[in-house]
Each structure stands twice: as C-alpha cells, then as structure tokens.
Amino acid sequence: MLKLLSPEEQKRIKSKVFIHDARLALGSALLKRLFIRKTLGVPWSKITFHRKGDPKHGKPCFTLKENPAIIVEFNVSHQNGLVALVGAMGADVELGVDIVCVNERDDYRTIDREGFDGWIDIYEDMFSLDERWDMKYNVDRVQLLDGTEITPAEIGRGDRCCVRDQELIAKAIRPNGNARMFNSDLLIEAKLRRFYTFWCYKEAFIKLSGEALLAPWLRQLEFRNVHSPRPGTVARCSTHGSWGEKVTDVEVFLHGQMQDVCMEIQSFEEDYMIATAARTSGRAAIDFPGFQKIDIEQELARFAG
C-alpha cells in the first residue's frame, strides 16, 4: 500500500518511530487520496495536495489543476486504530474532525494520586476556569453495572465527589423508586467521558481553524451545554461495532462571543467519540450526512488503479 503514495508521503510515514503510528499515518494518507478519487474522479497518480495560506503550516487541501476554482476541503483524524475523514467541495467551507478513545491512556493512576479535580487542573492551559469547574462537578448520567442509569438529580451533591472507591447514594426521586448505593468509580468514569467530550470538541474546532494546540486563544474557546454521547456497542466475533448516540446542541464561544459553527459529536463502539466541526460563509450551514465505514483494501482495489 505504501507504493500507492508519493515519495514525500512515503518518507513521512517511514520516519515514524512506532509501527502503530506509521500504520495510522498510512491509513490517513490513503483515505485522503481515496476521497479525492471518488469525489472528483481524478486519476490516482494525478492527485497532489497543497496547503491553504502558509505553504508549510497551512491546512492541506486539493485544487483541480484544470480548474483552480474547484477546491476540496478535508480534514483527517486518527486514534488508536481508527481513522476518520470529513470533506466538502468549496473554498468557503472550513472543516475539522477529531477522534478520542476514552480508555486508551492510564488516566486513573494520576486521578488516584491527585483526585479528579486535581487531574483536571493539569489542563488549565487548555480549558477555561468555567470549563474545568463544569468537568469537575457536573455529570450527564451514571450507568450502574445492571444497566440502570442514574440521573444528576438522583446523584444530588454526590456529583462533588472527585475520588474513586467511595460509596455514594442515589436519592429515590422516581415513583416507587428506592435509594441506591453505588461506587464512585462509576461517577469518575462518567466524568472522564465528559472530559474527553470537551477535549474532542476543542480539537475539532482547532483543526477547523488551522491552528495548533498552542493557539493563544485556547482558554478563551469555551464549550457550553456539553453532553457526552451514550456509547455504542463493542465489536464482537459475529458483529461489527455499532454507532452510539449523536449530540448536536453544543454551544461554542470564543472571547465571549457565540460562534457560527456547526458541531456535533457521536460515539462509536464503547470507547470512541468523533467530533466534527464545519463553518461556512455565504451559504447555508452544512448538514453532516454521517460517517460511512469502509473496507480500505476493497476500496483501493476499485479506485487506486
């Protein structure tokens, strides 16, 4: 598959230190070319990319040489074996996508040492004070081991708990309901999922703007009304993993001003979440059609000739 890429792309992939990073970079490069091939019908060998604005640090895009007015905007993200691409035609659209895998890192080691609130403060350079408070002390829901969901109203001020291995009580507020004991491990797990929801949103917006995580306005970029999507189901021996809940009502503020940007986040299987961001000028907002899962080897056999 590496031979399907340009010498420059091959060199970048071969420079990766770890084999899993090289594989993800290879998947990203192939997916970009496949998208252009299927969208415009450009022969595989004629596909070349350039950068918008800054020739070194600008966002990659594709322009048809025969008609420079035809511009394809795209953005790619990869994480823990999963690669995603969003794309659209037009010079007046900006796109961003990001993938997070909730359980990829060993966050609990630091959480157990510093507390969840202390762990959140590690990211004070990236998130505003209000965002960090929201992540520390709010929760969407807690799912018990029997599948029952406990609401924030039932958790009450138990949502202030920031340590694991504590016994908490969910109040009985439903008709004929009973108070229930549950372990704070489940609460911290739910809060951690919200943290990665914030992270995924912020990364997708940053990638839309073409800035890096060192952008000076990171803490002025705030996300409000954040809800983590319910997970899908994990892939089993006889089934594919499924998509989970999609959330579309987040509010985006920069320097206190609400941003005219369309953002949504959807879970995939149990641990992945994918956030997408789109901003347009001079036309209606983009309606995301949803992701399609593809077999890259089959697609390359059809289109990479």
Sine and cosine of phi, psi and omega as CSV:
sin_phi,cos_phi,sin_psi,cos_psi,sin_omega,cos_omega
0.00,0.00,-0.51,0.86,-0.03,-1.00
-0.86,0.50,-0.53,0.85,-0.03,-1.00
-0.93,0.36,-0.22,0.98,0.03,-1.00
-0.98,0.20,-0.09,1.00,-0.06,-1.00
-0.96,-0.29,0.24,-0.97,0.03,-1.00
-0.95,0.32,0.34,-0.94,0.05,-1.00
-0.84,0.55,-0.60,0.80,0.01,-1.00
-0.91,0.42,-0.68,0.73,0.01,-1.00
-0.91,0.41,-0.66,0.75,0.04,-1.00
-0.87,0.49,-0.65,0.76,-0.01,-1.00
-0.90,0.44,-0.68,0.74,0.00,-1.00
-0.89,0.45,-0.65,0.76,-0.03,-1.00
-0.93,0.36,-0.67,0.74,0.00,-1.00
-0.92,0.39,-0.34,0.94,-0.01,-1.00
-0.98,0.19,-0.17,0.99,0.00,-1.00
-0.91,0.41,0.65,-0.76,-0.05,-1.00
-0.97,0.25,-0.67,0.74,-0.08,-1.00
-0.97,-0.25,0.62,-0.78,-0.08,-1.00
-0.89,0.45,-0.58,0.82,-0.01,-1.00
-0.94,0.35,-0.52,0.85,0.08,-1.00
-0.93,0.37,-0.63,0.78,0.02,-1.00
-0.90,0.43,-0.64,0.77,0.00,-1.00
-0.91,0.42,-0.66,0.75,0.03,-1.00
-0.92,0.39,-0.64,0.77,0.06,-1.00
-0.90,0.44,-0.63,0.78,0.06,-1.00
-0.89,0.45,-0.71,0.70,0.02,-1.00
-0.88,0.48,-0.65,0.76,0.02,-1.00
-0.89,0.45,-0.71,0.70,-0.03,-1.00
-0.90,0.44,-0.67,0.74,0.01,-1.00
-0.92,0.39,-0.63,0.78,-0.02,-1.00
-0.92,0.40,-0.62,0.79,0.05,-1.00
-0.88,0.47,-0.73,0.69,0.00,-1.00
-0.91,0.42,-0.64,0.77,0.01,-1.00
-0.89,0.45,-0.64,0.77,0.02,-1.00
-0.88,0.47,-0.71,0.70,0.02,-1.00
-0.90,0.43,-0.68,0.73,0.00,-1.00
-0.86,0.50,-0.70,0.71,-0.05,-1.00
-0.98,0.21,-0.50,0.87,-0.05,-1.00
-0.98,0.21,-0.71,0.71,-0.11,-0.99
-0.93,-0.36,-0.20,0.98,-0.04,-1.00
0.96,0.29,0.30,0.95,0.01,-1.00
-0.94,0.35,0.73,-0.69,0.05,-1.00
-0.82,0.57,0.63,-0.78,-0.09,-1.00
-0.80,0.60,-0.69,0.73,-0.07,-1.00
-0.94,0.33,-0.25,0.97,-0.03,-1.00
-0.99,-0.13,-0.01,1.00,-0.06,-1.00
-0.99,0.16,0.87,-0.50,0.09,-1.00
-0.72,-0.70,0.45,-0.89,-0.05,-1.00
-0.88,-0.47,0.43,-0.90,0.16,-0.99
-0.68,-0.73,0.05,-1.00,-0.05,-1.00
-0.93,-0.38,0.64,-0.77,0.04,-1.00
-0.97,0.24,0.72,-0.69,0.02,-1.00
0.95,0.31,-0.92,-0.38,-0.03,-1.00
-0.90,0.43,0.86,-0.51,-0.04,-1.00
-0.91,0.41,-0.27,0.96,-0.02,-1.00
-0.97,-0.24,-0.64,0.77,-0.12,-0.99
-0.91,-0.42,-0.07,1.00,-0.01,-1.00
-0.92,0.39,0.25,-0.97,-0.01,-1.00
-0.95,0.31,0.69,-0.72,0.06,-1.00
-0.90,0.43,0.57,-0.82,0.10,-1.00
-0.44,-0.90,0.07,-1.00,0.01,-1.00
-0.81,-0.58,0.72,-0.69,0.08,-1.00
-0.82,-0.57,0.74,-0.67,0.02,-1.00
-0.96,0.30,0.86,-0.51,-0.07,-1.00
-0.87,0.50,-0.64,0.77,-0.03,-1.00
-0.93,0.36,-0.36,0.93,0.00,-1.00
-0.51,-0.86,1.00,0.04,-0.08,-1.00
-0.86,0.52,-0.27,0.96,0.02,-1.00
-0.95,0.32,-0.32,0.95,0.02,-1.00
-1.00,0.04,0.95,-0.30,-0.04,-1.00
-0.86,-0.52,0.71,-0.70,0.06,-1.00
-0.92,-0.39,0.88,-0.48,0.06,-1.00
-1.00,-0.06,0.67,-0.74,0.04,-1.00
-0.47,-0.88,0.28,-0.96,0.09,-1.00
-0.51,-0.86,0.60,-0.80,-0.09,-1.00
-0.80,-0.60,0.56,-0.83,0.11,-0.99
-0.66,-0.75,0.54,-0.84,0.09,-1.00
-0.61,-0.79,0.58,-0.82,-0.02,-1.00
-0.35,-0.94,0.80,-0.60,0.14,-0.99
0.76,0.65,0.74,0.67,0.10,-1.00
1.00,-0.01,-0.10,1.00,-0.01,-1.00
-0.93,-0.35,0.71,-0.70,0.01,-1.00
-0.83,-0.55,0.72,-0.70,0.00,-1.00
-0.74,-0.67,0.56,-0.83,0.03,-1.00
-0.71,-0.71,0.67,-0.74,0.20,-0.98
-0.87,-0.50,0.60,-0.80,-0.03,-1.00
-0.45,-0.89,0.39,-0.92,0.04,-1.00
-0.34,-0.94,0.41,-0.91,0.05,-1.00
-1.00,-0.04,0.63,-0.77,0.08,-1.00
0.79,-0.62,0.63,-0.77,0.02,-1.00
-0.98,0.18,-0.19,0.98,-0.09,-1.00
-0.99,-0.16,0.32,0.95,-0.01,-1.00
-0.81,-0.58,0.64,-0.77,0.10,-0.99
-0.87,-0.50,0.66,-0.75,-0.06,-1.00
-0.74,-0.67,0.51,-0.86,0.10,-0.99
-0.54,-0.84,0.57,-0.82,0.04,-1.00
-0.59,-0.81,0.57,-0.82,0.06,-1.00
-0.56,-0.83,0.57,-0.82,0.05,-1.00
-0.89,-0.45,0.68,-0.73,0.18,-0.98
-0.83,-0.56,0.48,-0.88,0.10,-0.99
-0.86,-0.52,0.93,-0.36,-0.21,-0.98
-0.87,0.49,-0.62,0.78,-0.12,-0.99
-0.96,-0.28,0.37,0.93,-0.04,-1.00
-0.96,0.26,-0.57,0.82,-0.08,-1.00
-0.97,-0.23,0.30,-0.95,0.06,-1.00
-1.00,-0.06,0.95,0.31,-0.01,-1.00
-0.95,0.31,-0.44,0.90,-0.13,-0.99
-0.92,0.39,-0.44,0.90,0.01,-1.00
-0.88,0.47,-0.69,0.72,0.04,-1.00
-0.96,0.26,-0.61,0.79,0.02,-1.00
-0.87,0.49,-0.66,0.75,0.00,-1.00
-0.92,0.39,-0.47,0.88,-0.01,-1.00
-1.00,0.09,-0.67,0.74,-0.12,-0.99
-0.97,-0.22,-0.20,0.98,-0.19,-0.98
0.99,0.13,0.42,-0.91,-0.02,-1.00
-0.89,0.45,-0.63,0.78,0.01,-1.00
-0.90,0.43,-0.65,0.76,0.06,-1.00
-0.92,0.40,-0.60,0.80,0.03,-1.00
-0.90,0.43,-0.66,0.75,0.03,-1.00
-0.88,0.48,-0.63,0.78,-0.04,-1.00
-0.93,0.38,-0.25,0.97,0.11,-0.99
-0.86,0.52,-0.47,0.88,-0.08,-1.00
-0.98,-0.20,0.52,0.86,-0.04,-1.00
-0.91,0.41,-0.38,0.92,0.03,-1.00
-0.98,0.20,-0.22,0.98,-0.06,-1.00
-0.96,-0.29,-0.53,0.85,-0.09,-1.00
-0.88,-0.47,0.55,-0.84,0.02,-1.00
-0.94,0.33,0.20,-0.98,0.03,-1.00
-0.87,0.49,-0.68,0.73,0.00,-1.00
-0.91,0.42,-0.64,0.77,0.03,-1.00
-0.90,0.44,-0.67,0.74,-0.02,-1.00
-0.92,0.40,-0.63,0.78,0.06,-1.00
-0.89,0.45,-0.69,0.72,0.01,-1.00
-0.85,0.52,-0.71,0.71,-0.02,-1.00
-0.93,0.36,-0.58,0.81,-0.04,-1.00
-0.94,0.34,-0.66,0.75,-0.28,-0.96
-0.85,-0.53,0.08,1.00,0.09,-1.00
-0.89,-0.45,0.41,-0.91,0.00,-1.00
-0.50,-0.86,0.57,-0.82,0.00,-1.00
-0.98,0.19,-0.70,0.72,-0.06,-1.00
-0.14,-0.99,0.32,-0.95,0.14,-0.99
-0.81,-0.59,0.81,-0.59,0.02,-1.00
-0.99,-0.13,0.84,-0.54,0.02,-1.00
-0.98,0.21,0.18,-0.98,-0.08,-1.00
-0.91,0.42,-0.38,0.92,0.04,-1.00
-1.00,0.01,0.12,0.99,0.02,-1.00
1.00,-0.06,-0.19,0.98,0.02,-1.00
-0.92,0.40,0.67,-0.74,0.06,-1.00
-0.98,-0.18,0.75,-0.66,0.08,-1.00
-0.98,-0.21,0.76,-0.65,-0.05,-1.00
-1.00,0.09,0.28,-0.96,0.08,-1.00
-0.85,0.52,-0.58,0.82,0.01,-1.00
-0.90,0.44,-0.60,0.80,0.02,-1.00
-0.96,0.28,-0.55,0.84,0.02,-1.00
-0.94,0.33,-0.56,0.83,0.00,-1.00
0.87,0.50,-0.63,-0.78,-0.02,-1.00
-0.97,0.24,0.06,1.00,0.18,-0.98
-0.89,0.45,-0.28,0.96,0.03,-1.00
-0.93,0.36,-0.17,0.99,0.05,-1.00
-0.98,0.17,-0.18,0.98,0.00,-1.00
-0.91,0.42,0.75,-0.66,-0.02,-1.00
-0.80,-0.60,0.29,0.96,0.02,-1.00
-0.79,-0.61,0.40,-0.92,0.00,-1.00
-1.00,-0.02,0.18,-0.98,0.10,-1.00
0.88,0.48,0.66,0.75,0.11,-0.99
-0.87,-0.49,0.56,-0.83,0.06,-1.00
-1.00,0.06,0.81,-0.58,0.01,-1.00
-0.87,-0.49,0.35,-0.94,-0.01,-1.00
-0.88,-0.48,0.79,-0.61,0.13,-0.99
-1.00,-0.06,0.84,-0.53,-0.07,-1.00
-0.92,0.39,0.47,-0.88,0.05,-1.00
-1.00,0.01,0.98,-0.18,0.01,-1.00
-0.88,-0.47,-0.16,0.99,0.04,-1.00
-1.00,0.07,0.43,-0.90,0.06,-1.00
-0.84,0.54,0.76,-0.65,0.02,-1.00
0.88,0.47,0.33,0.95,0.00,-1.00
-1.00,0.04,0.33,-0.95,0.03,-1.00
-0.85,-0.53,0.51,-0.86,0.12,-0.99
-0.89,0.45,0.58,-0.82,-0.05,-1.00
-0.75,-0.66,0.63,-0.77,0.11,-0.99
-1.00,0.02,0.61,-0.79,0.11,-0.99
-0.49,-0.87,0.38,-0.93,-0.05,-1.00
-1.00,0.09,0.63,-0.78,-0.04,-1.00
-0.92,0.40,-0.22,0.98,0.10,-0.99
-0.82,0.57,-0.62,0.79,-0.02,-1.00
-0.94,0.34,-0.57,0.82,0.05,-1.00
-0.92,0.39,-0.72,0.69,0.00,-1.00
-0.90,0.44,-0.61,0.80,0.05,-1.00
-0.88,0.48,-0.66,0.75,0.03,-1.00
-0.92,0.39,-0.63,0.78,0.04,-1.00
-0.92,0.40,-0.62,0.78,0.02,-1.00
-0.89,0.45,-0.61,0.79,0.05,-1.00
-0.90,0.43,-0.60,0.80,0.06,-1.00
-0.92,0.39,-0.65,0.76,0.04,-1.00
-0.83,0.56,-0.72,0.69,-0.02,-1.00
-0.94,0.33,-0.38,0.93,0.13,-0.99
-0.92,0.39,-0.74,0.68,0.08,-1.00
-0.84,0.54,-0.73,0.68,-0.04,-1.00
-0.87,0.50,-0.70,0.71,-0.04,-1.00
-0.91,0.43,-0.69,0.73,0.07,-1.00
-0.85,0.52,-0.74,0.67,-0.09,-1.00
-0.91,0.42,-0.67,0.74,0.03,-1.00
-0.89,0.47,-0.68,0.74,-0.02,-1.00
-0.89,0.45,-0.66,0.75,0.02,-1.00
-0.92,0.39,-0.67,0.74,0.02,-1.00
-0.87,0.49,-0.67,0.75,0.00,-1.00
-0.94,0.35,-0.53,0.85,0.11,-0.99
-0.88,0.47,-0.67,0.74,-0.05,-1.00
-0.97,0.25,-0.29,0.96,-0.04,-1.00
1.00,0.08,0.07,1.00,0.02,-1.00
-1.00,0.01,0.20,-0.98,0.06,-1.00
-0.97,-0.24,0.03,-1.00,0.01,-1.00
-0.91,0.42,-0.15,0.99,0.05,-1.00
-1.00,-0.01,0.14,0.99,0.02,-1.00
-0.82,0.57,0.72,-0.69,-0.10,-1.00
-0.93,0.38,-0.24,0.97,-0.06,-1.00
-0.98,-0.19,0.30,0.95,-0.09,-1.00
-0.83,0.56,-0.73,0.69,-0.05,-1.00
-0.97,0.24,-0.27,0.96,0.08,-1.00
-1.00,0.07,-0.16,0.99,0.09,-1.00
-1.00,0.02,0.94,-0.33,-0.10,-1.00
-0.88,-0.48,0.62,-0.78,0.08,-1.00
-0.92,-0.40,0.78,-0.63,-0.03,-1.00
-0.84,-0.55,0.30,-0.95,-0.06,-1.00
0.84,0.54,0.69,0.72,-0.05,-1.00
-1.00,0.06,0.77,-0.64,0.07,-1.00
-0.73,-0.68,0.76,-0.65,0.03,-1.00
-0.98,0.20,0.70,-0.71,0.00,-1.00
-0.95,0.30,0.60,-0.80,0.08,-1.00
-0.89,0.45,0.62,-0.78,-0.07,-1.00
-0.94,0.33,0.34,-0.94,0.16,-0.99
-1.00,0.04,-0.40,-0.91,0.00,-1.00
-0.94,-0.35,0.52,-0.85,-0.03,-1.00
-0.97,0.26,0.46,-0.89,0.05,-1.00
-0.93,0.37,0.71,-0.71,0.05,-1.00
-0.91,-0.42,0.01,-1.00,-0.08,-1.00
-0.89,0.45,-0.46,0.89,-0.06,-1.00
-0.90,-0.43,0.03,1.00,-0.04,-1.00
-0.67,-0.75,0.40,-0.92,0.13,-0.99
-1.00,0.09,0.40,-0.92,0.12,-0.99
-0.91,0.41,0.46,-0.89,-0.09,-1.00
-0.92,-0.39,0.36,-0.93,0.11,-0.99
-0.97,0.24,0.56,-0.83,0.06,-1.00
-0.97,-0.22,-0.49,-0.87,-0.08,-1.00
-0.94,0.35,0.53,-0.85,0.11,-0.99
-0.93,-0.38,0.73,-0.68,-0.01,-1.00
-0.88,-0.47,0.76,-0.65,-0.14,-0.99
-0.78,-0.63,0.12,0.99,-0.15,-0.99
-0.95,-0.33,0.38,0.92,0.04,-1.00
-0.93,0.36,0.50,-0.86,0.05,-1.00
-0.92,-0.39,0.70,-0.71,-0.09,-1.00
-0.90,-0.43,0.79,-0.61,0.01,-1.00
-0.80,-0.60,0.65,-0.76,0.10,-1.00
-0.75,-0.66,0.84,-0.55,-0.09,-1.00
0.81,0.59,0.59,0.81,0.05,-1.00
0.99,0.13,-0.05,1.00,-0.02,-1.00
-0.96,-0.27,0.76,-0.65,0.04,-1.00
-0.91,0.42,0.69,-0.72,-0.07,-1.00
-0.99,-0.10,0.64,-0.77,0.04,-1.00
-1.00,0.07,0.97,0.23,-0.04,-1.00
-0.66,-0.75,0.64,-0.77,0.01,-1.00
-1.00,-0.09,0.86,-0.51,-0.01,-1.00
-0.73,-0.68,0.58,-0.82,0.11,-0.99
-0.50,-0.87,0.32,-0.95,0.03,-1.00
-0.65,-0.76,0.64,-0.77,-0.01,-1.00
-0.68,-0.74,0.61,-0.80,0.05,-1.00
-1.00,0.04,0.48,-0.88,0.08,-1.00
-0.72,-0.69,0.78,-0.62,-0.14,-0.99
0.81,0.59,-0.43,-0.90,-0.10,-1.00
-1.00,0.05,-0.46,0.89,-0.21,-0.98
-0.90,-0.43,-0.29,0.96,-0.07,-1.00
-1.00,-0.03,0.53,-0.85,0.23,-0.97
-0.69,-0.73,0.63,-0.78,-0.01,-1.00
-0.82,-0.57,0.86,-0.52,0.05,-1.00
-0.96,-0.26,0.65,-0.76,0.05,-1.00
-0.82,-0.57,0.55,-0.83,0.01,-1.00
-0.71,-0.71,0.66,-0.75,0.03,-1.00
-0.60,-0.80,0.69,-0.72,0.06,-1.00
-0.69,-0.72,0.72,-0.69,-0.03,-1.00
-0.80,-0.60,0.28,-0.96,0.10,-0.99
-0.73,-0.69,0.77,-0.64,0.08,-1.00
0.99,0.12,0.10,0.99,0.07,-1.00
-0.46,-0.89,0.14,-0.99,-0.07,-1.00
-0.89,0.46,0.42,-0.91,0.02,-1.00
-0.88,0.47,0.49,-0.87,-0.01,-1.00
-0.97,0.24,0.69,-0.73,0.11,-0.99
-0.98,-0.21,0.93,-0.37,-0.04,-1.00
-0.90,0.44,0.82,-0.58,-0.02,-1.00
-0.98,0.19,-0.17,0.98,-0.05,-1.00
0.99,-0.16,0.45,-0.90,-0.02,-1.00
-0.99,0.16,0.53,-0.85,0.11,-0.99
-0.90,-0.44,0.76,-0.64,0.04,-1.00
-0.99,0.10,0.76,-0.66,-0.06,-1.00
-0.82,-0.57,0.37,-0.93,0.16,-0.99
-0.99,-0.11,0.97,-0.26,-0.15,-0.99
-0.88,0.48,-0.58,0.81,-0.01,-1.00
-0.92,0.38,-0.67,0.75,0.05,-1.00
-0.91,0.42,-0.67,0.74,-0.01,-1.00
-0.91,0.42,-0.65,0.76,0.02,-1.00
-0.92,0.40,-0.60,0.80,0.03,-1.00
-0.88,0.47,-0.53,0.85,-0.02,-1.00
-0.99,0.11,-0.60,0.80,-0.23,-0.97
-0.89,-0.45,-0.19,0.98,-0.12,-0.99
-1.00,-0.03,0.16,0.99,-0.01,-1.00
-0.98,0.22,0.00,0.00,0.00,0.00
